[in-house]
């Protein structure tokens, strides 16, 4: 990614995140659906308290920095788990969606 593209990506990220400066994300719960800061819809398929993280898969993307089917990690307080400030910070959890799956296991593709 060139300097201009990186700048535009971070500018877009800033514009999204400034709407949530006082927002506290919901705690990720295994088997639940969430909307992220950029409008993506994600499914939490694993919460690992020992590792201090949750894992999500993107079902509907809300921006051009991610694709459907991509997996990523979150902190247990609902923020994107990354050491650096990148465009992916818009994948923090914005709201819990009232969508429930029927009882049974959900297979997450490798």
MOBEL-V744540 format. One record per residue. N is the residue number from 1. RES is the residue in one small letter. OMEGA is omega in radians with two decimals (NA if undefined). NEAR is the number of other C-alpha atoms within 10 Angstrom. Layout:
[[N:RES:OMEGA:NEAR] [N:RES:OMEGA:NEAR]]
This chain:
[[1:x:3.13:7] [2:x:-3.12:6] [3:x:-3.13:8] [4:x:3.14:9] [5:x:3.11:10] [6:x:3.11:13] [7:x:-3.13:12] [8:x:3.11:12] [9:x:3.12:18] [10:x:3.09:16] [11:x:3.10:13] [12:x:3.11:15] [13:x:3.12:21] [14:x:3.14:15] [15:x:3.09:11] [16:x:-3.02:17] [17:x:-3.12:17] [18:x:3.07:10] [19:x:-3.02:10] [20:x:-3.07:13] [21:x:-3.14:8] [22:x:-3.09:7] [23:x:3.02:11] [24:x:-3.08:14] [25:x:3.05:18] [26:x:3.10:16] [27:x:-3.13:17] [28:x:3.10:28] [29:x:-3.12:18] [30:x:3.09:15] [31:x:-3.11:16] [32:x:-3.13:18] [33:x:-3.12:25] [34:x:2.93:24] [35:x:3.13:21] [36:x:-3.13:24] [37:x:-3.13:24] [38:x:3.11:21] [39:x:3.07:18] [40:x:3.02:22] [41:x:-3.11:24] [42:x:3.10:27] [43:x:3.09:22] [44:x:-3.10:21] [45:x:3.10:19] [46:x:2.96:18] [47:x:-3.09:20] [48:x:-3.10:12] [49:x:3.12:10] [50:x:3.13:6] [51:x:3.13:9] [52:x:-3.11:13] [53:x:3.02:19] [54:x:3.14:25] [55:x:-3.09:22] [56:x:3.01:27] [57:x:-3.11:21] [58:x:-3.13:23] [59:x:3.09:16] [60:x:-3.08:17] [61:x:3.13:20] [62:x:3.12:19] [63:x:-3.08:17] [64:x:-3.12:9] [65:x:-3.13:12] [66:x:3.12:16] [67:x:3.06:15] [68:x:-3.13:14] [69:x:3.09:16] [70:x:3.09:13] [71:x:3.10:18] [72:x:-3.12:17] [73:x:3.08:21] [74:x:2.96:23] [75:x:-3.12:20] [76:x:3.04:21] [77:x:2.95:17] [78:x:3.11:22] [79:x:3.05:24] [80:x:-3.07:24] [81:x:3.11:20] [82:x:3.11:13] [83:x:-3.09:6] [84:x:3.02:8] [85:x:-3.14:10] [86:x:3.10:14] [87:x:-3.11:21] [88:x:3.13:20] [89:x:3.08:21] [90:x:3.12:24] [91:x:3.00:29] [92:x:-3.07:26] [93:x:3.14:28] [94:x:3.11:23] [95:x:3.03:19] [96:x:3.12:18] [97:x:-3.11:13] [98:x:3.11:8] [99:x:3.13:9] [100:x:3.05:9] [101:x:3.03:10] [102:x:-3.13:6] [103:x:3.14:6] [104:x:-3.12:6] [105:x:3.05:8] [106:x:3.14:10] [107:x:3.07:7] [108:x:-3.11:12] [109:x:3.11:6] [110:x:NA:5]]
